Amino acid sequence: MEINGVNIKNNYAEAFGIKVTRLLVTAANQELAKVAATEATGYGTSVIGCPAEAGIDCYVPPTKTPDGRPGYAIMICNGSKKKLDHELLERIGMCILTAPTTAVFNLLEGDEKLKTGFKLKFFGDGYEEKVEIGDKSMFAIPIMSGDFLVEEKFGYKEGVAGGNFFILADSQMSGLVAAQVAVDAIKSVEKTITPFPGGMVASGSKVGCNSYDFLDASTNEKMCVSLKEKGMESNIREDAHGVFEIVIDGEDEESVRSAMKAGIEAACTVSGVIEIDAGNFGGNLGAHKINLHDLF
């Protein structure tokens, strides 16, 4: 199978279940909203080592927010309800409450709720008040710059993490451009994030480690260009000299599939891209197997 002359390998991405919550961060202007959203989603690339996987989903204009101010939808993910609850409390409390003019709203409905706003109200030291914004039950917490507004409860659900594809190109720079183009295309698919820096994974890993028993993950040596060029066994085709991975988390498998499709199609428009592959671990990591050919 080919797209614009780029070979799409008959391979699958192996994704896994993860608990997902989706929030809306608003502020007095778009810049302040983005600053708060960025801070709240930091140190959130992979649960291999980070306490959560997190990222900015999309910009939400004032016409579509409960308080009529600009905002950003963000997603925070963890495999454990208890740890997700902790991360939500810490990230909202330390990174958004502390940011100028912010408010935080729940964007994910469902039966399962985390009482994040209820817990944060105690920062108000008894001066907090319960208020309503539209149909939203909020706490107004007095802070120096005004009131910080936070919804009382936040929904979460079982989502999907680790949807992925590899971009193989004739050079590092061709691969980098294609990866950036792919990430830009994925931004148009709501309810998904690309949690790694700039949306791109430079360090693609494997489960476990060949040489050291104290590591849960280590370099994917068969996809390392420098090792291939030293003559070591490789899964990279001979004419590829740049490899980048895109990893996607989403509210559900359908969202992840849509994001993968959009990213792959965009990457295949870039000159120098040779092949699209995907990462899997033989079914040992997760229950979701997303075949590249099935996306098209």
C-alpha positions as CSV (number, residue, x, y, z in Angstrom):
1,M,0.0,0.0,0.0
2,E,1.3,3.5,-0.9
3,I,0.2,7.1,-0.3
4,N,1.8,9.7,-2.6
5,G,4.5,7.1,-3.4
6,V,5.3,6.4,0.3
7,N,5.1,2.8,1.4
8,I,2.7,2.1,4.2
9,K,3.9,-1.1,5.9
10,N,1.4,-3.8,6.8
11,N,2.0,-3.4,10.5
12,Y,0.1,-2.4,13.6
13,A,0.4,0.1,16.4
14,E,0.0,-1.5,19.8
15,A,-1.9,0.9,22.2
16,F,-3.1,0.4,25.7
17,G,-5.9,1.5,28.0
18,I,-5.5,4.5,30.2
19,K,-7.8,6.7,32.3
20,V,-8.3,10.1,30.7
21,T,-9.7,13.4,31.9
22,R,-10.3,16.5,29.7
23,L,-10.3,20.0,31.1
24,L,-10.9,23.5,29.8
25,V,-8.5,26.2,31.1
26,T,-9.7,29.8,30.4
27,A,-8.2,33.2,31.2
28,A,-8.5,36.9,30.5
29,N,-6.7,36.5,27.1
30,Q,-5.4,33.6,24.9
31,E,-1.8,34.0,25.9
32,L,-2.5,33.6,29.6
33,A,-4.7,30.6,29.0
34,K,-2.0,28.9,26.9
35,V,0.6,29.6,29.6
36,A,-1.5,28.0,32.3
37,A,-2.4,25.0,30.0
38,T,1.3,24.5,29.1
39,E,2.4,24.6,32.7
40,A,-0.3,22.1,33.7
41,T,0.7,19.6,31.1
42,G,4.4,19.7,31.7
43,Y,6.5,16.6,32.5
44,G,3.8,14.5,30.9
45,T,5.4,12.6,28.0
46,S,5.2,8.9,29.1
47,V,4.0,7.0,32.1
48,I,7.2,5.0,31.8
49,G,8.8,7.7,33.9
50,C,6.4,10.6,34.2
51,P,3.6,10.8,36.7
52,A,1.1,11.3,33.9
53,E,0.8,11.7,30.1
54,A,-0.6,15.1,29.3
55,G,-0.9,17.7,26.6
56,I,-2.9,20.5,25.0
57,D,-5.7,19.2,22.9
58,C,-7.0,22.4,21.2
59,Y,-7.8,26.1,21.4
60,V,-11.4,26.9,22.4
61,P,-12.6,30.4,21.3
62,P,-14.6,32.6,23.7
63,T,-17.8,31.9,21.8
64,K,-17.6,28.2,23.0
65,T,-16.5,28.6,26.6
66,P,-18.8,28.8,29.6
67,D,-17.4,32.1,30.8
68,G,-17.0,33.7,27.4
69,R,-13.2,33.9,27.6
70,P,-10.5,32.2,25.4
71,G,-9.3,28.8,26.6
72,Y,-7.5,25.6,25.9
73,A,-8.7,22.0,26.2
74,I,-6.1,19.8,27.9
75,M,-5.9,16.1,28.6
76,I,-4.3,14.4,31.6
77,C,-3.9,10.6,31.6
78,N,-2.9,7.9,34.0
79,G,-3.5,4.1,34.3
80,S,-4.6,4.5,37.9
81,K,-7.7,6.3,39.2
82,K,-5.9,7.2,42.4
83,K,-2.9,8.5,40.6
84,L,-5.0,10.4,38.1
85,D,-6.9,12.0,41.0
86,H,-3.5,13.1,42.5
87,E,-2.2,14.5,39.3
88,L,-5.3,16.5,38.6
89,L,-5.2,18.0,42.1
90,E,-1.5,18.8,41.8
91,R,-1.5,20.2,38.3
92,I,-4.6,22.3,38.7
93,G,-3.5,23.5,42.2
94,M,0.1,24.2,41.4
95,C,0.0,25.2,37.8
96,I,-3.4,26.8,37.1
97,L,-4.6,28.2,40.4
98,T,-1.3,30.0,40.6
99,A,-1.7,31.5,37.0
100,P,-3.3,34.9,36.5
101,T,-7.1,35.1,35.9
102,T,-7.7,31.4,35.3
103,A,-10.7,29.2,35.6
104,V,-11.0,25.4,35.0
105,F,-14.0,23.6,33.7
106,N,-14.8,19.9,33.2
107,L,-15.1,18.8,29.5
108,L,-15.7,15.1,30.0
109,E,-19.1,13.9,31.1
110,G,-19.8,10.5,32.5
111,D,-20.7,8.6,35.6
112,E,-17.1,8.5,37.0
113,K,-16.1,11.7,38.7
114,L,-13.1,13.1,40.6
115,K,-13.8,15.7,43.3
116,T,-10.9,17.9,42.4
117,G,-12.6,21.2,42.8
118,F,-14.1,20.2,46.1
119,K,-10.6,19.4,47.4
120,L,-9.0,22.6,46.0
121,K,-11.7,24.8,47.7
122,F,-9.9,24.3,51.0
123,F,-7.1,26.5,49.8
124,G,-9.6,29.3,50.3
125,D,-9.3,28.8,54.1
126,G,-13.0,29.1,54.6
127,Y,-13.5,32.2,52.4
128,E,-14.4,30.1,49.3
129,E,-17.9,30.2,47.9
130,K,-20.0,27.9,45.7
131,V,-21.2,29.6,42.5
132,E,-23.0,28.6,39.3
133,I,-21.7,29.5,35.8
134,G,-24.4,28.3,33.4
135,D,-25.0,24.7,34.4
136,K,-21.6,24.4,36.0
137,S,-21.2,24.0,39.8
138,M,-18.0,25.9,40.7
139,F,-16.0,27.1,43.6
140,A,-14.8,30.6,43.7
141,I,-11.5,30.7,45.7
142,P,-10.2,34.1,46.7
143,I,-6.6,34.8,45.6
144,M,-4.6,38.0,45.4
145,S,-5.5,38.8,41.8
146,G,-9.2,38.0,42.2
147,D,-11.2,34.7,42.4
148,F,-9.9,31.4,41.0
149,L,-12.9,29.5,39.6
150,V,-12.8,25.7,39.5
151,E,-15.5,23.2,38.7
152,E,-16.5,21.0,41.6
153,K,-16.0,17.6,39.8
154,F,-14.2,16.3,36.8
155,G,-15.2,13.4,34.7
156,Y,-12.8,10.6,33.6
157,K,-13.1,7.6,31.4
158,E,-11.1,4.7,30.0
159,G,-9.2,6.1,27.0
160,V,-6.4,4.8,24.7
161,A,-2.7,5.7,24.9
162,G,0.2,4.8,22.7
163,G,-1.3,5.0,19.3
164,N,1.7,5.5,17.1
165,F,3.4,5.5,13.7
166,F,7.0,5.8,12.5
167,I,8.2,8.2,9.8
168,L,11.2,6.8,7.8
169,A,12.8,9.4,5.6
170,D,15.9,9.8,3.4
171,S,17.5,12.2,6.0
172,Q,17.1,13.4,9.5
173,M,15.8,16.8,8.3
174,S,13.2,15.3,5.9
175,G,12.0,13.2,8.8
176,L,11.8,16.1,11.1
177,V,9.8,18.3,8.7
178,A,7.4,15.4,8.1
179,A,7.0,14.8,11.8
180,Q,6.2,18.5,12.4
181,V,3.7,18.5,9.5
182,A,2.1,15.4,11.0
183,V,1.8,16.9,14.5
184,D,0.2,20.0,13.0
185,A,-2.4,17.9,11.2
186,I,-3.2,15.9,14.3
187,K,-4.0,19.2,16.2
188,S,-7.2,19.4,14.1
189,V,-8.4,16.1,15.6
190,E,-10.1,16.9,18.9
191,K,-10.0,14.7,22.0
192,T,-6.4,13.6,21.2
193,I,-2.9,14.7,22.3
194,T,0.6,14.1,21.2
195,P,2.3,14.2,24.6
196,F,6.0,14.1,23.7
197,P,8.1,17.3,23.1
198,G,6.7,19.1,20.1
199,G,4.5,16.1,19.6
200,M,7.5,14.0,18.3
201,V,9.3,11.1,19.9
202,A,13.0,11.2,19.1
203,S,13.8,8.4,21.5
204,G,11.5,5.5,20.5
205,S,11.8,2.7,23.2
206,K,11.1,-0.9,23.7
207,V,9.7,-2.7,26.7
208,G,12.5,-3.9,29.0
209,C,16.2,-3.8,28.5
210,N,18.7,-6.2,26.9
211,S,21.7,-5.3,29.1
212,Y,20.4,-3.9,32.4
213,D,17.8,-5.5,34.6
214,F,16.9,-2.3,36.5
215,L,15.3,-0.6,33.5
216,D,11.6,-1.0,32.5
217,A,12.3,0.5,29.0
218,S,15.3,1.2,26.9
219,T,16.4,2.3,23.4
220,N,14.7,0.6,20.4
221,E,18.0,-0.5,18.9
222,K,16.6,-2.0,15.8
223,M,15.1,1.4,14.9
224,C,18.3,3.5,15.6
225,V,19.8,4.9,12.5
226,S,23.3,5.2,13.9
227,L,23.3,1.5,14.9
228,K,22.1,0.5,11.5
229,E,24.9,2.5,9.9
230,K,27.4,0.6,12.1
231,G,26.2,-2.6,10.5
232,M,24.1,-3.9,13.4
233,E,20.8,-5.8,12.9
234,S,18.1,-3.3,12.0
235,N,14.4,-3.0,11.1
236,I,15.2,0.2,9.1
237,R,15.4,0.0,5.4
238,E,18.8,0.7,3.8
239,D,17.8,4.0,2.2
240,A,16.3,5.5,5.4
241,H,18.5,7.8,7.4
242,G,16.0,9.6,9.6
243,V,13.3,8.0,11.9
244,F,10.8,9.8,14.0
245,E,7.8,8.4,16.0
246,I,4.5,10.1,16.7
247,V,2.6,8.9,19.8
248,I,-1.0,9.7,20.3
249,D,-3.4,9.5,23.3
250,G,-7.1,9.9,23.0
251,E,-10.5,9.6,24.7
252,D,-11.2,6.5,22.7
253,E,-9.7,4.3,19.9
254,E,-11.8,6.0,17.2
255,S,-10.2,9.4,18.1
256,V,-6.7,7.8,18.1
257,R,-7.3,6.2,14.7
258,S,-8.5,9.5,13.2
259,A,-5.4,11.2,14.5
260,M,-3.1,8.5,13.2
261,K,-4.8,8.8,9.8
262,A,-4.5,12.6,9.6
263,G,-0.9,12.5,10.7
264,I,0.2,9.8,8.3
265,E,-1.6,11.5,5.3
266,A,0.2,14.8,6.2
267,A,3.6,13.1,6.6
268,C,3.3,11.5,3.2
269,T,3.1,14.9,1.5
270,V,6.7,15.8,2.5
271,S,9.5,15.1,0.1
272,G,12.0,12.6,1.3
273,V,9.6,10.5,3.3
274,I,10.0,6.8,2.2
275,E,8.0,4.7,4.5
276,I,5.4,4.7,7.4
277,D,5.8,1.9,10.0
278,A,4.3,1.4,13.4
279,G,5.5,0.2,16.8
280,N,4.3,-2.9,18.7
281,F,5.5,-5.3,21.2
282,G,3.9,-8.5,20.0
283,G,0.8,-7.9,22.0
284,N,2.6,-7.7,25.3
285,L,1.9,-4.0,26.0
286,G,-1.8,-3.4,25.3
287,A,-5.1,-4.7,24.0
288,H,-5.5,-2.2,21.1
289,K,-4.0,-3.2,17.8
290,I,-4.4,-0.5,15.2
291,N,-3.4,-1.8,11.7
292,L,-2.0,1.0,9.5
293,H,-3.7,-0.4,6.3
294,D,-7.1,-0.5,8.1
295,L,-6.9,3.3,8.7
296,F,-7.4,3.8,4.9
